Amino acid sequence: MKASKKAMGKAGGKKPHARRTKPGAVLIGADLGGTNFKCGVLGMSGEVLWRDSIPLLEPNDPRGIWSEIRSLIAEAFRRAEGRRVAAIGVGAAAPLDWKEGRIFSPPNMRGLKDARLAGMLEREFGTAAFIENDANAAAYGEFRLGAGRGTQSMVALTLGTGVGGGIIIDGRLHRGSNGVAAELGHTIVDPTGPPCGCGSRGCLETYASATATARRWREGVSSGRIRPPASLAKQPGEVTAKDLFEFAELGDGGSALIFAETGAWLGEAAGSFANVLDPDIFVFCGGMAAASKHFMPALLERFRGRAVSPAREKAEIATGRLGSDSGIIGAALLAAERLRPRR
Ligand SMILES: [Zn+2]
């Protein structure tokens, strides 16, 4: 097609004055969150050669968000420095059809409603493109190159605004029949618990996400159960899980108690996941994993009370090693996998 050829010339180094193609293909991996877009150039084994991220300024405008996505991917093509880009992989924080490459109706990125993102990228850049759920991509990155390296089965839980999940069984990402497998944050841990954004109640993420951890602290303060630290310099309503981590590091008992409760909720759920899946390893990642020192003891204790032996003793419990690169690494490696054979 016309547009595709033109785009190939633009991005693939086919202009008369473009550099000659160097040997060795690379991958482009991207992580499309609601507020940020991160993109990298990676070697075929997932090593990050270049990366950058931009804030998404127009997530709800179809032209605006597409222009932001396209410009950073075009920059990645330039950073590939003449090497062939074998595939583009994008992990997106949106409900999507991974096979069709279509985004459904993301509440935080309304500009991508019904966008056939994989096809748009293929036409623009003349390169095979694939999309995945962002938590699945991050889990797969940790499995291949991070904390799960060398294992065969892994359960990942990403602790941030919500609780994301990813499941790898016998070396393969488990996406499920409809692509919604591993929505582990929506495991119900308390049927009478708070309402969840998914329409259910008492989901794991209503207790154990970073957002929920801060909310439980605020509730504790307003009920008098938790005493805020004397040094608190902001309104309790503005306190985030990151603040609580800083308080806990300084020895604040109230924050430490809240993190211990977060750990207990996570251990409760992980114990059940062990009884269903019996993975080699559980990996806790995402922003709040930085506070693992404060939630891990309670997590382990509760996990051992729930998981059946010998998973109880043998399952490894770890934190992520790749930080925020896990998403671009996993998206790139999954794209490379889907190139051959296509499925
Ligand atoms: Zn839910």
Residues whose N, C-alpha, C, O or C-beta is under 5 A from the ligand:
A	BS01	ZN	G185 H186 C196 G197 C198 S200 C203
